[in-house]
Structure formats: C-alpha cells, structure tokens
Amino acid sequence: MTLRFTRHTNNLEKTEDFYINILGFERLGGFQNHNNYDGIFIGKPDLDWHFEFTESNYKANHHFDEDDVVVLYPSTILEYNNLLDSI
C-alpha cells in the first residue's frame, strides 16, 4: 500500500523549494494542466509514501489549527541541526 498526502497550495514553486531545499526531499514527478491543475510529487524514492501538492486558478483557503499539521521527526540531532542551518 502507498500513502499519498495531498494538499492544494497557492504557491507551488515556494512549496517545492521548502520541501526539497530545506527538508531534503526529492521531486518524484509532476504534471501540468491536468483538469486545470498543476502538481508535483515530493518524497524519497525508497519510501512508500509521498506528498502531492497542486495549484490551480482555484485559490486554497486553508484555516490552520493545531490539528492540521504533518509532523516529521529528524532521526538525529545532527539531522535536526542541518535542517535549522538550511532555513
């Protein structure tokens, strides 16, 4: 089984930059103008899950609260510090 977490965004380029250049994930693929949506798949090739982010003329209107989070835990303090250094 593969898990895909999907989220609509208003800035696909900024989202891609964050997940790839800050968190160290990879772009696994993407699409353009699929039913008026552009999208990217981000993750690691050896994992059985990935993120999908989409953008379209329809603007995302998210209302963030404490239950609306994805939590990623670095494996080591060194990995954590490297993440902080890349921000």
Biopython code that builds the backbone (N, CA, C, O; Angstrom):
import numpy as np
from Bio.PDB.StructureBuilder import StructureBuilder

atoms = [
    (1, "MET", "N", (0.840, -1.165, 0.000)),
    (1, "MET", "CA", (0.000, 0.000, 0.000)),
    (1, "MET", "C", (0.893, 1.239, 0.000)),
    (1, "MET", "O", (1.937, 1.260, 0.652)),
    (2, "THR", "N", (0.483, 2.249, -0.722)),
    (2, "THR", "CA", (1.205, 3.520, -0.773)),
    (2, "THR", "C", (0.306, 4.615, -0.235)),
    (2, "THR", "O", (-0.883, 4.666, -0.548)),
    (3, "LEU", "N", (0.876, 5.487, 0.571)),
    (3, "LEU", "CA", (0.148, 6.625, 1.121)),
    (3, "LEU", "C", (0.534, 7.877, 0.350)),
    (3, "LEU", "O", (1.716, 8.154, 0.146)),
    (4, "ARG", "N", (-0.467, 8.626, -0.073)),
    (4, "ARG", "CA", (-0.230, 9.912, -0.719)),
    (4, "ARG", "C", (-0.973, 10.965, 0.086)),
    (4, "ARG", "O", (-2.191, 10.884, 0.249)),
    (5, "PHE", "N", (-0.248, 11.946, 0.585)),
    (5, "PHE", "CA", (-0.833, 13.085, 1.282)),
    (5, "PHE", "C", (-0.895, 14.214, 0.278)),
    (5, "PHE", "O", (0.133, 14.604, -0.276)),
    (6, "THR", "N", (-2.082, 14.747, 0.031)),
    (6, "THR", "CA", (-2.230, 15.776, -0.996)),
    (6, "THR", "C", (-2.751, 17.066, -0.389)),
    (6, "THR", "O", (-3.552, 17.060, 0.545)),
    (7, "ARG", "N", (-2.276, 18.168, -0.942)),
    (7, "ARG", "CA", (-2.645, 19.489, -0.422)),
    (7, "ARG", "C", (-2.617, 20.492, -1.560)),
    (7, "ARG", "O", (-1.678, 20.522, -2.354)),
    (8, "HIS", "N", (-3.651, 21.307, -1.630)),
    (8, "HIS", "CA", (-3.719, 22.381, -2.621)),
    (8, "HIS", "C", (-2.994, 23.597, -2.057)),
    (8, "HIS", "O", (-3.103, 23.881, -0.864)),
    (9, "THR", "N", (-2.262, 24.312, -2.889)),
    (9, "THR", "CA", (-1.483, 25.465, -2.451)),
    (9, "THR", "C", (-1.654, 26.619, -3.416)),
    (9, "THR", "O", (-2.053, 26.432, -4.566)),
    (10, "ASN", "N", (-1.351, 27.805, -2.941)),
    (10, "ASN", "CA", (-1.393, 28.991, -3.800)),
    (10, "ASN", "C", (-0.024, 29.324, -4.383)),
    (10, "ASN", "O", (0.091, 30.238, -5.200)),
    (11, "ASN", "N", (1.020, 28.594, -3.973)),
    (11, "ASN", "CA", (2.359, 28.872, -4.475)),
    (11, "ASN", "C", (3.145, 27.563, -4.573)),
    (11, "ASN", "O", (3.872, 27.190, -3.653)),
    (12, "LEU", "N", (2.986, 26.890, -5.682)),
    (12, "LEU", "CA", (3.614, 25.590, -5.894)),
    (12, "LEU", "C", (5.136, 25.699, -5.872)),
    (12, "LEU", "O", (5.812, 24.831, -5.321)),
    (13, "GLU", "N", (5.672, 26.752, -6.462)),
    (13, "GLU", "CA", (7.124, 26.927, -6.522)),
    (13, "GLU", "C", (7.730, 27.089, -5.121)),
    (13, "GLU", "O", (8.757, 26.481, -4.820)),
    (14, "LYS", "N", (7.115, 27.884, -4.286)),
    (14, "LYS", "CA", (7.607, 28.099, -2.922)),
    (14, "LYS", "C", (7.479, 26.814, -2.094)),
    (14, "LYS", "O", (8.365, 26.494, -1.302)),
    (15, "THR", "N", (6.393, 26.093, -2.275)),
    (15, "THR", "CA", (6.195, 24.830, -1.573)),
    (15, "THR", "C", (7.254, 23.819, -1.980)),
    (15, "THR", "O", (7.827, 23.136, -1.131)),
    (16, "GLU", "N", (7.512, 23.722, -3.277)),
    (16, "GLU", "CA", (8.539, 22.800, -3.772)),
    (16, "GLU", "C", (9.907, 23.172, -3.206)),
    (16, "GLU", "O", (10.660, 22.297, -2.779)),
    (17, "ASP", "N", (10.227, 24.444, -3.199)),
    (17, "ASP", "CA", (11.506, 24.906, -2.668)),
    (17, "ASP", "C", (11.675, 24.491, -1.206)),
    (17, "ASP", "O", (12.745, 24.024, -0.819)),
    (18, "PHE", "N", (10.647, 24.654, -0.405)),
    (18, "PHE", "CA", (10.716, 24.312, 1.011)),
    (18, "PHE", "C", (10.966, 22.822, 1.212)),
    (18, "PHE", "O", (11.877, 22.443, 1.947)),
    (19, "TYR", "N", (10.175, 21.984, 0.575)),
    (19, "TYR", "CA", (10.282, 20.547, 0.796)),
    (19, "TYR", "C", (11.560, 19.948, 0.218)),
    (19, "TYR", "O", (12.075, 18.963, 0.747)),
    (20, "ILE", "N", (12.076, 20.530, -0.859)),
    (20, "ILE", "CA", (13.287, 19.996, -1.475)),
    (20, "ILE", "C", (14.544, 20.639, -0.889)),
    (20, "ILE", "O", (15.450, 19.931, -0.449)),
    (21, "ASN", "N", (14.607, 21.952, -0.878)),
    (21, "ASN", "CA", (15.838, 22.632, -0.474)),
    (21, "ASN", "C", (15.995, 22.803, 1.031)),
    (21, "ASN", "O", (17.120, 22.945, 1.511)),
    (22, "ILE", "N", (14.925, 22.793, 1.774)),
    (22, "ILE", "CA", (15.015, 22.914, 3.234)),
    (22, "ILE", "C", (14.940, 21.534, 3.891)),
    (22, "ILE", "O", (15.795, 21.187, 4.706)),
    (23, "LEU", "N", (13.926, 20.754, 3.541)),
    (23, "LEU", "CA", (13.725, 19.456, 4.199)),
    (23, "LEU", "C", (14.493, 18.307, 3.549)),
    (23, "LEU", "O", (14.651, 17.249, 4.158)),
    (24, "GLY", "N", (14.973, 18.504, 2.318)),
    (24, "GLY", "CA", (15.805, 17.488, 1.689)),
    (24, "GLY", "C", (15.076, 16.370, 0.977)),
    (24, "GLY", "O", (15.671, 15.330, 0.691)),
    (25, "PHE", "N", (13.789, 16.562, 0.682)),
    (25, "PHE", "CA", (13.070, 15.563, -0.104)),
    (25, "PHE", "C", (13.411, 15.740, -1.579)),
    (25, "PHE", "O", (14.140, 16.665, -1.936)),
    (26, "GLU", "N", (12.902, 14.881, -2.426)),
    (26, "GLU", "CA", (13.165, 14.927, -3.861)),
    (26, "GLU", "C", (11.861, 15.090, -4.625)),
    (26, "GLU", "O", (10.795, 14.671, -4.174)),
    (27, "ARG", "N", (11.973, 15.705, -5.786)),
    (27, "ARG", "CA", (10.814, 15.767, -6.693)),
    (27, "ARG", "C", (10.726, 14.425, -7.410)),
    (27, "ARG", "O", (11.630, 14.049, -8.156)),
    (28, "LEU", "N", (9.647, 13.719, -7.181)),
    (28, "LEU", "CA", (9.460, 12.391, -7.762)),
    (28, "LEU", "C", (8.736, 12.439, -9.097)),
    (28, "LEU", "O", (8.775, 11.474, -9.860)),
    (29, "GLY", "N", (8.081, 13.546, -9.384)),
    (29, "GLY", "CA", (7.338, 13.683, -10.621)),
    (29, "GLY", "C", (6.428, 14.882, -10.539)),
    (29, "GLY", "O", (6.477, 15.661, -9.587)),
    (30, "GLY", "N", (5.602, 15.016, -11.545)),
    (30, "GLY", "CA", (4.683, 16.138, -11.562)),
    (30, "GLY", "C", (3.804, 16.109, -12.796)),
    (30, "GLY", "O", (3.912, 15.213, -13.634)),
    (31, "PHE", "N", (2.950, 17.083, -12.894)),
    (31, "PHE", "CA", (2.054, 17.184, -14.042)),
    (31, "PHE", "C", (1.654, 18.643, -14.236)),
    (31, "PHE", "O", (1.732, 19.453, -13.312)),
    (32, "GLN", "N", (1.229, 18.959, -15.446)),
    (32, "GLN", "CA", (0.766, 20.308, -15.761)),
    (32, "GLN", "C", (-0.556, 20.234, -16.505)),
    (32, "GLN", "O", (-0.766, 19.385, -17.371)),
    (33, "ASN", "N", (-1.434, 21.147, -16.140)),
    (33, "ASN", "CA", (-2.728, 21.315, -16.787)),
    (33, "ASN", "C", (-3.525, 20.004, -16.856)),
    (33, "ASN", "O", (-4.113, 19.683, -17.889)),
    (34, "HIS", "N", (-3.540, 19.273, -15.777)),
    (34, "HIS", "CA", (-4.387, 18.086, -15.667)),
    (34, "HIS", "C", (-5.696, 18.534, -15.028)),
    (34, "HIS", "O", (-5.756, 18.765, -13.821)),
    (35, "ASN", "N", (-6.742, 18.655, -15.841)),
    (35, "ASN", "CA", (-8.030, 19.201, -15.376)),
    (35, "ASN", "C", (-7.842, 20.577, -14.733)),
    (35, "ASN", "O", (-8.464, 20.890, -13.718)),
    (36, "ASN", "N", (-6.976, 21.391, -15.340)),
    (36, "ASN", "CA", (-6.656, 22.751, -14.907)),
    (36, "ASN", "C", (-5.824, 22.812, -13.631)),
    (36, "ASN", "O", (-5.769, 23.859, -12.987)),
    (37, "TYR", "N", (-5.190, 21.736, -13.261)),
    (37, "TYR", "CA", (-4.305, 21.692, -12.095)),
    (37, "TYR", "C", (-2.876, 21.399, -12.533)),
    (37, "TYR", "O", (-2.650, 20.599, -13.441)),
    (38, "ASP", "N", (-1.914, 22.049, -11.886)),
    (38, "ASP", "CA", (-0.507, 21.684, -11.964)),
    (38, "ASP", "C", (-0.174, 21.012, -10.642)),
    (38, "ASP", "O", (-0.763, 21.333, -9.610)),
    (39, "GLY", "N", (0.769, 20.081, -10.672)),
    (39, "GLY", "CA", (1.086, 19.394, -9.426)),
    (39, "GLY", "C", (2.479, 18.815, -9.407)),
    (39, "GLY", "O", (3.116, 18.640, -10.446)),
    (40, "ILE", "N", (2.941, 18.522, -8.211)),
    (40, "ILE", "CA", (4.236, 17.901, -8.011)),
    (40, "ILE", "C", (4.100, 16.791, -6.977)),
    (40, "ILE", "O", (3.251, 16.849, -6.087)),
    (41, "PHE", "N", (4.954, 15.777, -7.113)),
    (41, "PHE", "CA", (5.051, 14.694, -6.148)),
    (41, "PHE", "C", (6.414, 14.817, -5.474)),
    (41, "PHE", "O", (7.440, 14.871, -6.151)),
    (42, "ILE", "N", (6.427, 14.861, -4.160)),
    (42, "ILE", "CA", (7.657, 15.064, -3.406)),
    (42, "ILE", "C", (7.780, 13.978, -2.346)),
    (42, "ILE", "O", (6.813, 13.659, -1.654)),
    (43, "GLY", "N", (8.962, 13.420, -2.227)),
    (43, "GLY", "CA", (9.215, 12.395, -1.220)),
    (43, "GLY", "C", (10.621, 11.867, -1.367)),
    (43, "GLY", "O", (11.548, 12.603, -1.706)),
    (44, "LYS", "N", (10.767, 10.587, -1.108)),
    (44, "LYS", "CA", (12.025, 9.863, -1.306)),
    (44, "LYS", "C", (11.681, 8.603, -2.092)),
    (44, "LYS", "O", (10.674, 7.954, -1.808)),
    (45, "PRO", "N", (12.505, 8.248, -3.076)),
    (45, "PRO", "CA", (12.180, 7.097, -3.929)),
    (45, "PRO", "C", (11.996, 5.788, -3.169)),
    (45, "PRO", "O", (11.244, 4.924, -3.622)),
    (46, "ASP", "N", (12.655, 5.618, -2.036)),
    (46, "ASP", "CA", (12.601, 4.342, -1.324)),
    (46, "ASP", "C", (11.508, 4.291, -0.255)),
    (46, "ASP", "O", (11.430, 3.318, 0.495)),
    (47, "LEU", "N", (10.669, 5.317, -0.175)),
    (47, "LEU", "CA", (9.582, 5.333, 0.800)),
    (47, "LEU", "C", (8.265, 4.916, 0.147)),
    (47, "LEU", "O", (8.103, 5.055, -1.065)),
    (48, "ASP", "N", (7.336, 4.412, 0.936)),
    (48, "ASP", "CA", (6.040, 4.014, 0.396)),
    (48, "ASP", "C", (4.981, 5.088, 0.617)),
    (48, "ASP", "O", (3.793, 4.787, 0.737)),
    (49, "TRP", "N", (5.422, 6.342, 0.670)),
    (49, "TRP", "CA", (4.502, 7.477, 0.776)),
    (49, "TRP", "C", (5.140, 8.679, 0.095)),
    (49, "TRP", "O", (6.356, 8.732, -0.088)),
    (50, "HIS", "N", (4.308, 9.638, -0.274)),
    (50, "HIS", "CA", (4.808, 10.899, -0.833)),
    (50, "HIS", "C", (3.764, 11.989, -0.645)),
    (50, "HIS", "O", (2.595, 11.719, -0.369)),
    (51, "PHE", "N", (4.213, 13.218, -0.802)),
    (51, "PHE", "CA", (3.334, 14.373, -0.792)),
    (51, "PHE", "C", (2.971, 14.714, -2.228)),
    (51, "PHE", "O", (3.798, 14.591, -3.131)),
    (52, "GLU", "N", (1.735, 15.142, -2.434)),
    (52, "GLU", "CA", (1.326, 15.713, -3.718)),
    (52, "GLU", "C", (0.804, 17.111, -3.427)),
    (52, "GLU", "O", (-0.088, 17.291, -2.597)),
    (53, "PHE", "N", (1.364, 18.094, -4.112)),
    (53, "PHE", "CA", (0.901, 19.470, -3.972)),
    (53, "PHE", "C", (0.360, 19.924, -5.316)),
    (53, "PHE", "O", (0.969, 19.674, -6.356)),
    (54, "THR", "N", (-0.780, 20.591, -5.291)),
    (54, "THR", "CA", (-1.410, 21.068, -6.516)),
    (54, "THR", "C", (-1.640, 22.573, -6.438)),
    (54, "THR", "O", (-1.720, 23.160, -5.359)),
    (55, "GLU", "N", (-1.745, 23.174, -7.621)),
    (55, "GLU", "CA", (-2.051, 24.600, -7.746)),
    (55, "GLU", "C", (-2.962, 24.776, -8.959)),
    (55, "GLU", "O", (-2.809, 24.076, -9.960)),
    (56, "SER", "N", (-3.892, 25.695, -8.872)),
    (56, "SER", "CA", (-4.793, 25.988, -9.986)),
    (56, "SER", "C", (-5.292, 27.416, -9.839)),
    (56, "SER", "O", (-4.855, 28.149, -8.951)),
    (57, "ASN", "N", (-6.205, 27.804, -10.709)),
    (57, "ASN", "CA", (-6.833, 29.125, -10.584)),
    (57, "ASN", "C", (-7.735, 29.202, -9.358)),
    (57, "ASN", "O", (-8.052, 30.289, -8.874)),
    (58, "TYR", "N", (-8.143, 28.037, -8.862)),
    (58, "TYR", "CA", (-8.933, 27.977, -7.638)),
    (58, "TYR", "C", (-7.983, 28.166, -6.453)),
    (58, "TYR", "O", (-7.094, 27.341, -6.242)),
    (59, "LYS", "N", (-8.155, 29.215, -5.696)),
    (59, "LYS", "CA", (-7.251, 29.548, -4.609)),
    (59, "LYS", "C", (-7.544, 28.713, -3.362)),
    (59, "LYS", "O", (-8.696, 28.522, -2.971)),
    (60, "ALA", "N", (-6.466, 28.226, -2.755)),
    (60, "ALA", "CA", (-6.587, 27.488, -1.491)),
    (60, "ALA", "C", (-7.019, 28.457, -0.398)),
    (60, "ALA", "O", (-6.561, 29.599, -0.353)),
    (61, "ASN", "N", (-7.888, 28.001, 0.466)),
    (61, "ASN", "CA", (-8.383, 28.825, 1.568)),
    (61, "ASN", "C", (-8.327, 27.989, 2.844)),
    (61, "ASN", "O", (-9.355, 27.637, 3.421)),
    (62, "HIS", "N", (-7.103, 27.679, 3.270)),
    (62, "HIS", "CA", (-6.917, 26.829, 4.442)),
    (62, "HIS", "C", (-7.037, 27.655, 5.714)),
    (62, "HIS", "O", (-6.624, 28.814, 5.764)),
    (63, "HIS", "N", (-7.601, 27.049, 6.720)),
    (63, "HIS", "CA", (-7.700, 27.661, 8.046)),
    (63, "HIS", "C", (-6.951, 26.753, 9.011)),
    (63, "HIS", "O", (-7.518, 25.808, 9.559)),
    (64, "PHE", "N", (-5.690, 27.047, 9.207)),
    (64, "PHE", "CA", (-4.807, 26.221, 10.014)),
    (64, "PHE", "C", (-5.226, 26.218, 11.477)),
    (64, "PHE", "O", (-5.587, 27.251, 12.039)),
    (65, "ASP", "N", (-5.169, 25.034, 12.079)),
    (65, "ASP", "CA", (-5.305, 24.926, 13.526)),
    (65, "ASP", "C", (-4.363, 23.826, 14.006)),
    (65, "ASP", "O", (-3.679, 23.202, 13.195)),
    (66, "GLU", "N", (-4.321, 23.585, 15.300)),
    (66, "GLU", "CA", (-3.357, 22.639, 15.857)),
    (66, "GLU", "C", (-3.572, 21.201, 15.402)),
    (66, "GLU", "O", (-2.680, 20.372, 15.583)),
    (67, "ASP", "N", (-4.707, 20.880, 14.828)),
    (67, "ASP", "CA", (-4.957, 19.540, 14.315)),
    (67, "ASP", "C", (-4.608, 19.402, 12.839)),
    (67, "ASP", "O", (-4.788, 18.328, 12.265)),
    (68, "ASP", "N", (-4.120, 20.449, 12.222)),
    (68, "ASP", "CA", (-3.855, 20.488, 10.788)),
    (68, "ASP", "C", (-2.347, 20.551, 10.539)),
    (68, "ASP", "O", (-1.847, 21.519, 9.966)),
    (69, "VAL", "N", (-1.632, 19.519, 10.970)),
    (69, "VAL", "CA", (-0.178, 19.520, 10.828)),
    (69, "VAL", "C", (0.315, 18.157, 10.335)),
    (69, "VAL", "O", (-0.335, 17.130, 10.531)),
    (70, "VAL", "N", (1.455, 18.182, 9.705)),
    (70, "VAL", "CA", (2.213, 16.982, 9.394)),
    (70, "VAL", "C", (3.486, 17.102, 10.213)),
    (70, "VAL", "O", (4.175, 18.119, 10.139)),
    (71, "VAL", "N", (3.806, 16.082, 10.990)),
    (71, "VAL", "CA", (4.975, 16.124, 11.856)),
    (71, "VAL", "C", (6.043, 15.198, 11.287)),
    (71, "VAL", "O", (5.800, 14.010, 11.074)),
    (72, "LEU", "N", (7.211, 15.747, 11.046)),
    (72, "LEU", "CA", (8.354, 14.982, 10.567)),
    (72, "LEU", "C", (9.441, 15.058, 11.638)),
    (72, "LEU", "O", (9.822, 16.150, 12.059)),
    (73, "TYR", "N", (9.935, 13.919, 12.073)),
    (73, "TYR", "CA", (10.938, 13.868, 13.123)),
    (73, "TYR", "C", (12.304, 13.559, 12.530)),
    (73, "TYR", "O", (12.474, 12.514, 11.902)),
    (74, "PRO", "N", (13.286, 14.443, 12.713)),
    (74, "PRO", "CA", (14.649, 14.107, 12.305)),
    (74, "PRO", "C", (15.144, 12.898, 13.104)),
    (74, "PRO", "O", (14.771, 12.722, 14.264)),
    (75, "SER", "N", (15.976, 12.076, 12.486)),
    (75, "SER", "CA", (16.470, 10.863, 13.140)),
    (75, "SER", "C", (17.535, 11.146, 14.197)),
    (75, "SER", "O", (17.665, 10.409, 15.174)),
    (76, "THR", "N", (18.291, 12.217, 13.989)),
    (76, "THR", "CA", (19.378, 12.547, 14.915)),
    (76, "THR", "C", (19.396, 14.044, 15.172)),
    (76, "THR", "O", (18.767, 14.815, 14.447)),
    (77, "ILE", "N", (20.119, 14.451, 16.208)),
    (77, "ILE", "CA", (20.274, 15.873, 16.488)),
    (77, "ILE", "C", (21.071, 16.545, 15.368)),
    (77, "ILE", "O", (20.831, 17.709, 15.048)),
    (78, "LEU", "N", (22.011, 15.821, 14.778)),
    (78, "LEU", "CA", (22.774, 16.366, 13.654)),
    (78, "LEU", "C", (21.848, 16.666, 12.471)),
    (78, "LEU", "O", (21.959, 17.723, 11.850)),
    (79, "GLU", "N", (20.945, 15.748, 12.162)),
    (79, "GLU", "CA", (19.977, 15.984, 11.080)),
    (79, "GLU", "C", (19.098, 17.190, 11.403)),
    (79, "GLU", "O", (18.803, 17.999, 10.523)),
    (80, "TYR", "N", (18.686, 17.309, 12.649)),
    (80, "TYR", "CA", (17.883, 18.454, 13.086)),
    (80, "TYR", "C", (18.672, 19.759, 12.909)),
    (80, "TYR", "O", (18.153, 20.734, 12.364)),
    (81, "ASN", "N", (19.902, 19.770, 13.364)),
    (81, "ASN", "CA", (20.722, 20.985, 13.239)),
    (81, "ASN", "C", (20.970, 21.346, 11.783)),
    (81, "ASN", "O", (20.994, 22.528, 11.438)),
    (82, "ASN", "N", (21.155, 20.347, 10.920)),
    (82, "ASN", "CA", (21.334, 20.620, 9.486)),
    (82, "ASN", "C", (20.085, 21.246, 8.883)),
    (82, "ASN", "O", (20.182, 22.110, 8.011)),
    (83, "LEU", "N", (18.903, 20.814, 9.343)),
    (83, "LEU", "CA", (17.664, 21.427, 8.877)),
    (83, "LEU", "C", (17.614, 22.889, 9.286)),
    (83, "LEU", "O", (17.254, 23.751, 8.485)),
    (84, "LEU", "N", (17.971, 23.166, 10.519)),
    (84, "LEU", "CA", (17.958, 24.553, 11.005)),
    (84, "LEU", "C", (18.944, 25.410, 10.211)),
    (84, "LEU", "O", (18.643, 26.561, 9.897)),
    (85, "ASP", "N", (20.102, 24.869, 9.886)),
    (85, "ASP", "CA", (21.106, 25.610, 9.129)),
    (85, "ASP", "C", (20.645, 25.927, 7.718)),
    (85, "ASP", "O", (21.108, 26.905, 7.131)),
    (86, "SER", "N", (19.754, 25.137, 7.163)),
    (86, "SER", "CA", (19.322, 25.340, 5.779)),
    (86, "SER", "C", (18.176, 26.325, 5.641)),
    (86, "SER", "O", (17.788, 26.673, 4.526)),
    (87, "ILE", "N", (17.635, 26.772, 6.750)),
    (87, "ILE", "CA", (16.499, 27.722, 6.709)),
    (87, "ILE", "C", (17.006, 29.117, 6.437)),
    (87, "ILE", "O", (16.215, 30.058, 6.364)),
]
sb = StructureBuilder()
sb.init_structure("model")
sb.init_model(0)
sb.init_chain("A")
sb.init_seg("    ")
for serial, (resi, resn, name, xyz) in enumerate(atoms, 1):
    if name == "N":
        sb.init_residue(resn, " ", resi, " ")
    sb.init_atom(name, np.array(xyz, "f"), 0.0, 1.0, " ", f" {name:<3s}", serial, name[0])
structure = sb.get_structure()
